[in-house]
């Protein structure tokens, strides 16, 4: 056994590791895109002259 087979195995292992990293990042990107797409749009704020939320009725 010489140095060449060890170097070849190392480069193959590095290539496999890079492919696995790319696959993992692609899956994370897909999951993030689905999560962002599932978020409902923000609701509109009430008008300035609206009375909604300006008075609190409390009862004991």
Secondary structure, DSSP 8 states (H G I E B T S, - for coil): --HHHHHHHHHHHHHHHHHHHHHHHHHHHHHHHHHHHHS--------TT--TTT------
